[in-house]
Amino acid sequence: MDRILIIQTAFLGDVVLATPVAESLHAAYPNARIDFLLRKGSESLFRNHPFINEVLIWNKKENKYRNLFGLIQKIRNTKYDLVINCQRFAASGLLAGLSGAKTISGFKKNPFSFLFNYQAEHKIGNGKHECERNLDLIHFLKIEGIIRPRLYPVDQETSQFNLPPDYICMAPASVWFTKQLPAAKWIELGNKIIQETAIVLLGAPTDNELCESIAAEIKNHQVINLCGKPDLLQSAGIMKNARMNYVNDSAPLHLASSVNAPVTAFFCSTVPEFGFGPLSDNSIIVETTEKLSCRPCGLHGRRKCPEGHFRCADVLMG
């Protein structure tokens, strides 16, 4: 096995949860060239990675399909021995199916799965974590899977933020309203943190307004708003050195798992049984104790609570 390509062009968290495939393949084939194809915006995750050879980037926002067919040609020219498609949607299936690779593995749900040599089931709620479902894609190789995701931040890259030695991180935002704990809950949590511990707020540039409003209401603490300042890998490094990381069911949860950082994950409308929970040694899951007939209201988050009450976000804070 000389040349391997892993495909995952979904969002940040999905890319992180595909890294156990890379770890397992590298352990089995240490001399193989492993490349990773992802969507533009997630490429900083693999900076300084010790065995990812090349990161291929699909820009979906500009000339999406012209870029897609350009990638197909580049992939075919590389002549991969093995292509692993960790995504279930058509475009990635087309990339894999037309790759020209000797062996292609992907999920049965993919519309182009008929082009794959090997197919794996992808079933939510079967007791498996998403990392394990991804590892099913290489089960046919009979290699031992490494379940925890892993990234490789460098401490020198996070030192520029001049953080105090004792801090916790909070990542209060989510793309989806029903996955995001309300601001009042984050403020309540912040005010319960011991005063000697600084609070670092992490998020995208678009999360800055939310984090500023939370920071303004947290009293008697050093609050450092880093929204939009560290990139993805630097954020993972900051989380790695935190006393605790408080996150929603969203990408920062998986960043914490990737560096085995302590993490407390809040689940509102979604549930850990979907298979996207934390994998750090020190992991805490917090969810409502109320039995709600409407929970979960879907696999993914929603723009608003379908019932109008959002009681699934009524969790105890510390």
C-alpha distance (Angstrom), angle and dihedral (degrees) to the residues before:
residue distance angle dihedral
M1 . . .
D2 3.82 . .
R3 3.81 108.9 .
I4 3.82 125.5 34.7
L5 3.81 130.9 176.2
I6 3.81 124.8 -165.3
I7 3.82 116.8 -162.8
Q8 3.81 124.0 -156.8
T9 3.80 114.2 144.6
A10 3.82 98.3 163.0
F11 3.79 123.5 99.2
L12 3.79 131.8 -46.1
G13 3.80 97.5 -88.4
D14 3.80 91.6 49.9
V15 3.79 90.8 54.1
V16 3.81 91.6 51.2
L17 3.81 91.1 49.5
A18 3.81 90.2 53.7
T19 3.81 93.0 58.6
P20 3.85 93.4 88.3
V21 3.81 86.4 67.6
A22 3.81 89.6 57.3
E23 3.81 92.2 44.8
S24 3.80 92.4 50.2
L25 3.80 94.9 45.8
H26 3.79 91.5 48.5
A27 3.80 91.1 50.7
A28 3.81 90.2 51.9
Y29 3.81 96.9 39.8
P30 3.82 106.8 25.8
N31 3.80 93.8 171.2
A32 3.79 96.4 49.3
R33 3.80 121.9 110.4
I34 3.82 107.0 -119.6
D35 3.81 119.0 -164.7
F36 3.81 126.8 -177.0
L37 3.80 127.2 -149.2
L38 3.82 116.6 -156.2
R39 3.79 140.9 152.9
K40 3.78 120.8 -84.6
G41 3.80 110.5 -88.6
S42 3.80 98.5 43.6
E43 3.81 98.8 67.8
S44 3.82 95.7 100.6
L45 3.83 88.6 70.5
F46 3.80 90.7 77.5
R47 3.79 99.6 43.6
N48 3.82 109.4 133.8
H49 3.81 90.2 4.8
P50 3.82 108.3 166.4
F51 3.80 97.8 -136.5
I52 3.80 110.6 12.9
N53 3.79 99.5 106.1
E54 3.80 102.1 -167.8
V55 3.79 134.3 3.9
L56 3.79 112.6 -144.6
I57 3.80 113.9 -157.1
W58 3.78 127.9 -151.7
N59 3.79 112.0 -160.8
K60 3.81 102.8 -151.9
K61 3.80 95.9 175.8
E62 3.80 99.1 60.8
N63 3.81 124.4 43.4
K64 3.80 88.6 -17.3
Y65 3.79 99.3 -179.1
R66 3.79 96.8 36.4
N67 3.81 87.5 54.2
L68 3.82 89.5 46.7
F69 3.79 93.9 56.6
G70 3.80 90.8 43.1
L71 3.80 88.2 56.4
I72 3.79 91.7 48.9
Q73 3.80 89.7 55.8
K74 3.82 92.2 47.3
I75 3.80 90.9 49.3
R76 3.80 93.0 48.5
N77 3.81 90.3 50.7
T78 3.81 91.1 54.2
K79 3.83 91.7 57.8
Y80 3.79 99.6 -145.4
D81 3.78 120.8 -155.6
L82 3.81 92.1 -151.1
V83 3.81 134.3 20.8
I84 3.82 119.9 -171.0
N85 3.81 114.6 -166.2
C86 3.81 110.4 -161.2
Q87 3.78 94.1 -179.9
R88 3.79 129.2 85.1
F89 3.79 101.4 -152.2
A90 3.78 131.2 99.5
A91 3.81 103.1 -108.2
S92 3.80 94.1 54.5
G93 3.80 89.3 45.7
L94 3.78 89.5 54.4
L95 3.81 90.6 49.3
A96 3.79 90.7 51.8
G97 3.79 96.8 39.9
L98 3.80 94.0 51.2
S99 3.81 94.6 39.8
G100 3.79 94.1 101.7
A101 3.80 89.3 -134.1
K102 3.78 119.6 156.4
T103 3.82 90.7 -126.6
I104 3.82 128.8 23.5
S105 3.79 126.1 -173.4
G106 3.79 127.4 -174.9
F107 3.77 145.0 137.8
K108 3.81 121.5 -65.5
K109 3.81 89.7 -129.6
N110 3.80 91.3 67.4
P111 3.82 111.5 105.7
F112 3.82 89.3 -133.3
S113 3.79 95.6 46.3
F114 3.82 89.2 117.5
L115 3.81 85.7 74.9
F116 3.82 92.6 57.8
N117 3.81 125.4 94.6
Y118 3.80 91.6 -148.5
Q119 3.79 129.7 29.3
A120 3.80 130.7 -167.4
E121 3.79 131.4 -163.4
H122 3.79 118.5 -112.4
K123 3.78 109.8 -160.5
I124 3.78 124.7 166.2
G125 3.80 116.0 -140.4
N126 3.79 98.2 22.7
G127 3.80 93.1 121.6
K128 3.79 94.1 -96.5
H129 3.76 127.5 119.6
E130 3.80 116.3 -127.6
C131 3.81 88.2 -110.4
E132 3.81 89.0 58.8
R133 3.80 91.3 47.7
N134 3.80 88.6 53.7
L135 3.79 90.6 49.0
D136 3.81 88.8 55.9
L137 3.80 84.9 72.4
I138 3.81 90.4 70.1
H139 3.80 96.8 36.1
F140 3.81 89.5 106.2
L141 3.82 88.8 65.7
K142 3.81 89.6 61.5
I143 3.80 94.2 -134.6
E144 3.79 125.4 143.6
G145 3.78 111.2 -100.9
I146 3.80 123.7 -130.4
I147 3.79 102.7 -144.8
R148 3.81 106.1 -168.4
P149 3.82 116.3 81.6
R150 3.77 116.2 -122.3
L151 3.79 138.4 -158.7
Y152 3.79 128.5 175.0
P153 3.83 113.4 -133.8
V154 3.79 118.3 175.7
D155 3.81 118.3 -132.4
Q156 3.80 91.9 -140.1
E157 3.81 89.6 63.1
T158 3.81 92.8 57.4
S159 3.81 97.1 43.7
Q160 3.82 90.3 81.2
F161 3.80 89.5 73.8
N162 3.84 91.4 64.7
L163 3.78 95.2 -141.6
P164 3.81 120.8 -177.5
P165 3.81 117.0 -107.1
D166 3.81 93.7 -110.4
Y167 3.80 117.3 50.8
I168 3.78 144.5 129.7
C169 3.81 125.9 -144.7
M170 3.77 128.6 -133.2
A171 3.82 122.5 -168.9
P172 3.82 100.6 -173.3
A173 3.81 101.8 171.4
S174 3.77 134.8 83.8
V175 3.78 134.3 176.2
W176 3.81 87.7 -121.9
F177 3.81 123.8 61.9
T178 3.80 94.9 -144.7
K179 3.82 92.3 52.4
Q180 3.79 93.0 52.2
L181 3.78 121.8 87.3
P182 3.84 108.6 -131.3
A183 3.80 117.5 -97.9
A184 3.81 91.2 -113.9
K185 3.80 89.6 62.2
W186 3.80 92.2 52.0
I187 3.79 90.1 49.6
E188 3.81 90.0 49.8
L189 3.80 89.9 50.5
G190 3.80 93.2 47.3
N191 3.79 92.0 52.9
K192 3.81 90.4 52.7
I193 3.81 94.0 55.5
I194 3.79 111.9 102.7
Q195 3.80 110.1 -96.9
E196 3.81 95.1 -121.8
T197 3.81 90.4 63.6
A198 3.81 118.6 81.9
I199 3.80 120.4 -136.8
V200 3.81 119.5 -134.0
L201 3.80 117.4 -163.6
L202 3.81 116.1 -152.2
G203 3.78 130.4 -169.2
A204 3.77 147.3 107.4
P205 3.82 122.3 -62.9
T206 3.82 87.8 -98.8
D207 3.82 89.2 60.4
N208 3.80 94.0 59.0
E209 3.81 96.6 96.6
L210 3.81 91.6 51.9
C211 3.80 92.3 47.5
E212 3.80 92.7 47.1
S213 3.81 90.4 53.5
I214 3.81 91.1 49.4
A215 3.81 92.8 46.6
A216 3.80 91.0 52.2
E217 3.80 91.3 58.8
I218 3.81 98.9 45.9
K219 3.79 107.5 95.3
N220 3.81 132.0 -151.8
H221 3.81 95.4 6.6
Q222 3.74 138.1 107.2
V223 3.83 101.3 -115.6
I224 3.80 118.1 -170.5
N225 3.81 116.5 -167.0
L226 3.81 109.0 -156.4
C227 3.81 97.6 167.4
G228 3.79 109.5 153.1
K229 3.81 95.1 -0.5
P230 3.83 106.9 94.9
D231 3.79 117.4 49.6
L232 3.80 121.2 -128.2
L233 3.79 97.3 -83.5
Q234 3.81 92.6 44.3
S235 3.81 88.9 51.0
A236 3.80 89.2 54.9
G237 3.80 89.1 51.2
I238 3.81 91.8 50.7
M239 3.81 90.3 50.3
K240 3.80 91.1 48.4
N241 3.81 91.4 62.3
A242 3.81 96.8 42.6
R243 3.79 123.6 109.0
M244 3.83 87.8 -131.5
N245 3.81 137.2 -9.3
Y246 3.80 120.3 -144.3
V247 3.80 113.7 -159.2
N248 3.80 144.7 158.9
D249 3.80 123.9 -121.2
S250 3.80 89.5 -77.0
A251 3.80 143.4 95.6
P252 3.86 97.8 -59.4
L253 3.81 87.8 61.5
H254 3.80 89.2 61.8
L255 3.80 92.8 43.2
A256 3.81 87.3 57.8
S257 3.81 91.4 49.9
S258 3.82 90.7 49.4
V259 3.82 91.7 62.9
N260 3.83 96.1 32.2
A261 3.80 90.0 -115.5
P262 3.81 120.9 165.5
V263 3.78 108.4 -96.6
T264 3.79 141.0 -176.9
A265 3.80 110.9 -162.0
F266 3.81 123.6 -161.4
F267 3.81 115.6 -151.0
C268 3.80 115.8 -164.7
S269 3.82 117.2 161.7
T270 3.81 94.3 -1.1
V271 3.80 126.8 62.6
P272 3.83 133.9 -138.3
E273 3.81 89.4 -122.0
F274 3.80 88.3 76.6
G275 3.81 86.2 75.7
F276 3.81 102.7 -111.4
G277 3.80 99.7 105.8
P278 3.81 127.8 128.4
L279 3.81 120.8 -75.3
S280 3.82 101.4 -168.6
D281 3.80 117.3 121.3
N282 3.81 88.3 -117.5
S283 3.80 102.4 48.9
I284 3.80 128.9 152.3
I285 3.80 124.9 -174.6
V286 3.80 119.1 -157.4
E287 3.80 121.7 -169.7
T288 3.77 137.5 149.5
T289 3.79 117.7 -73.0
E290 3.80 90.7 -150.7
K291 3.80 115.1 104.7
L292 3.78 103.5 -125.8
S293 3.78 119.7 -173.6
C294 3.80 89.4 -153.7
R295 3.82 95.4 56.3
P296 2.95 121.8 130.8
C297 3.79 95.1 28.9
G298 3.80 93.0 -177.4
L299 3.78 145.6 -25.5
H300 3.79 92.2 -93.2
G301 3.77 131.3 36.8
R302 3.80 124.2 -88.6
R303 3.79 134.5 -133.8
K304 3.80 90.1 -118.5
C305 3.79 139.1 -0.1
P306 3.84 108.3 -82.0
E307 3.82 89.7 -146.6
G308 3.79 94.9 45.9
H309 3.82 96.2 -128.5
F310 3.85 104.6 80.8
R311 3.80 90.7 -155.4
C312 3.81 91.0 155.1
A313 3.82 86.2 77.1
D314 3.80 92.2 58.8
V315 3.80 97.3 104.4
L316 3.79 131.6 152.4
M317 3.81 113.3 -103.0
G318 3.79 111.2 -144.4
